[in-house]
Amino acid sequence: MKEITQFINEATTAFKIADHLAYVTYLVVPDPKLALSVAERLHEALCKCMDALIHHEYLYKRIDTVPSTFRDKFTLLKHNLTTTYAIPHDIITTLADLAALMESKAQSSIEFTRKDKYVIALRDYQLHTITMPKIKRYIPAVKSFIAQVNTIINTHGNLRRTR
């Protein structure tokens, strides 16, 4: 249970940093690179929440093993846990979008800023642009997911369910 609490605390911290960067720091320093930092923190918060929920399921023996890769965890969340806990589709979409963005950043050959956009260029000449307004649209979904996972862990832990 201590590990689950740690995941929730780390998710909350990452979210607070992202929120502060988006709504306070960006107003003072309107640098397009901050949009990438916000996206990274939001992705981290979602991943930590996903880890907390999966470890919670493992703790109460609702799943047999904890997946080790992001893809396996995401698949488990998408196909099993969304129906069990009524997780909204926008959470899954947000997590998929941010994961794709982080993957393209890892594979990028060059990154640069252009006007108010941060551009990631891949080796196959595909461009991904990040803007702060686009990233800010993810913040409410992440906030609601953290609250939902917190509620699930605090209230559903004692419920008995069959697989």
matplotlib code that plots the C-alpha trace (Angstrom):
import matplotlib.pyplot as plt

x = [0.0, 2.9, 4.1, 0.6, 0.6, 4.0, 2.8, -0.2, 2.0, 4.5, 1.6, 0.2, 3.6, 4.1, 0.7, 1.2, 4.5, 2.8, -0.1, 2.3, 4.4, 1.3, -0.6, 2.1, 5.5, 4.3, 2.6, 5.9, 8.2, 6.3, 8.8, 7.4, 9.8, 7.7, 4.9, 7.1, 8.0, 4.3, 3.6, 6.4, 5.0, 1.5, 2.7, 4.6, 1.5, -0.7, 1.9, 2.2, -1.6, -1.7, 1.0, -0.9, -4.1, -2.4, -0.5, -3.8, -5.4, -2.4, -2.5, -6.1, -5.4, -7.6, -4.7, -2.0, 1.1, 2.1, 3.1, 6.6, 6.3, 4.3, 2.4, 1.4, 0.2, -1.7, -3.3, -4.4, -5.8, -7.6, -9.1, -9.8, -9.8, -11.7, -14.9, -14.3, -13.9, -15.7, -12.6, -13.6, -12.4, -10.7, -8.2, -7.3, -7.0, -4.9, -2.6, -2.2, -1.5, 1.1, 2.8, 3.0, 4.4, 7.1, 7.9, 8.3, 10.5, 12.7, 13.1, 13.5, 16.5, 16.0, 13.8, 13.3, 11.0, 9.1, 6.9, 4.9, 5.3, 7.8, 8.5, 9.8, 11.2, 11.5, 14.0, 11.2, 10.5, 7.4, 6.8, 4.9, 4.1, 3.4, 1.7, 0.8, -3.0, -3.0, -1.2, -3.5, -6.4, -5.0, -4.7, -8.4, -8.4, -5.2, -6.6, -9.8, -7.9, -5.7, -8.8, -10.6, -7.6, -7.4, -11.1, -10.7, -7.8, -9.5, -13.0, -12.7, -9.9, -12.2, -14.7, -14.7, -15.1, -14.7, -12.7]
y = [0.0, 2.3, 1.9, 2.9, 6.0, 6.9, 6.7, 8.9, 11.5, 11.5, 11.9, 14.8, 16.5, 16.1, 17.5, 20.5, 21.3, 21.1, 23.3, 25.9, 25.9, 26.3, 28.9, 30.9, 30.5, 30.6, 34.0, 35.4, 33.7, 32.8, 30.3, 27.5, 25.0, 25.2, 23.4, 20.4, 20.5, 20.7, 17.7, 15.7, 16.4, 15.5, 12.3, 11.5, 12.2, 9.9, 7.1, 7.3, 7.2, 4.2, 2.5, 3.2, 1.7, -1.4, -2.0, -1.6, -4.2, -6.5, -5.9, -7.1, -10.0, -8.8, -9.2, -11.9, -9.8, -6.2, -5.5, -4.1, -2.1, 1.0, -0.7, -3.6, -1.3, 0.9, -2.1, -3.4, 0.0, 0.4, -3.0, -4.0, -1.2, 1.4, -0.6, -1.8, 1.8, 3.8, 5.7, 8.3, 7.8, 11.3, 9.9, 7.1, 9.5, 12.0, 9.2, 7.9, 11.4, 12.2, 8.8, 9.3, 12.8, 11.5, 8.7, 11.1, 13.3, 10.3, 9.4, 13.0, 14.0, 17.8, 20.0, 23.7, 26.6, 28.5, 31.5, 30.2, 26.5, 23.8, 21.6, 18.0, 16.7, 13.0, 11.2, 10.6, 14.4, 14.1, 17.2, 17.3, 20.7, 21.5, 24.6, 25.7, 26.0, 22.4, 21.1, 23.1, 21.1, 18.0, 19.5, 19.0, 15.4, 14.6, 16.4, 14.4, 11.1, 11.8, 12.5, 9.4, 7.1, 8.6, 7.8, 4.3, 3.5, 5.0, 3.5, 0.4, -1.2, -3.1, -4.1, -7.8, -8.4, -11.4, -11.5]
z = [0.0, 0.7, -2.9, -4.2, -2.0, -3.3, -6.9, -6.1, -4.4, -7.3, -9.8, -7.7, -7.6, -11.3, -12.0, -9.7, -11.5, -14.9, -13.8, -12.4, -15.6, -17.8, -15.8, -14.0, -15.5, -19.1, -18.5, -17.2, -19.7, -22.9, -24.1, -26.4, -24.8, -21.7, -23.5, -23.9, -20.2, -19.3, -21.6, -20.0, -16.5, -17.5, -19.1, -15.9, -13.8, -15.9, -15.9, -12.1, -11.7, -14.1, -12.0, -8.8, -10.2, -11.6, -8.3, -6.4, -8.6, -8.0, -4.3, -4.1, -6.5, -9.3, -11.8, -11.7, -12.5, -12.9, -16.5, -16.9, -20.1, -20.8, -23.7, -21.5, -18.7, -21.2, -22.8, -19.3, -18.4, -21.8, -22.1, -18.5, -16.0, -18.0, -17.9, -14.3, -12.9, -15.6, -16.6, -19.3, -22.9, -22.8, -20.2, -22.5, -25.5, -23.5, -22.3, -25.8, -27.3, -24.6, -25.0, -28.8, -28.2, -25.8, -28.2, -31.1, -28.9, -28.1, -31.8, -33.1, -35.1, -34.5, -32.4, -32.7, -31.9, -34.5, -33.4, -30.5, -31.4, -30.4, -33.4, -33.3, -36.6, -37.1, -39.4, -42.0, -42.3, -40.2, -38.0, -34.7, -33.3, -29.7, -28.5, -25.0, -25.8, -27.1, -24.0, -21.6, -23.0, -21.3, -17.8, -16.8, -17.9, -15.9, -12.9, -13.0, -13.5, -10.4, -8.4, -9.7, -9.0, -5.5, -4.9, -6.3, -4.0, -1.0, -1.5, -3.7, -1.9, 0.5, -2.1, -3.1, -6.8, -8.9, -12.1]

ax = plt.figure().add_subplot(projection="3d")
ax.plot(x, y, z, "-o")
ax.set_aspect("equal")
plt.show()
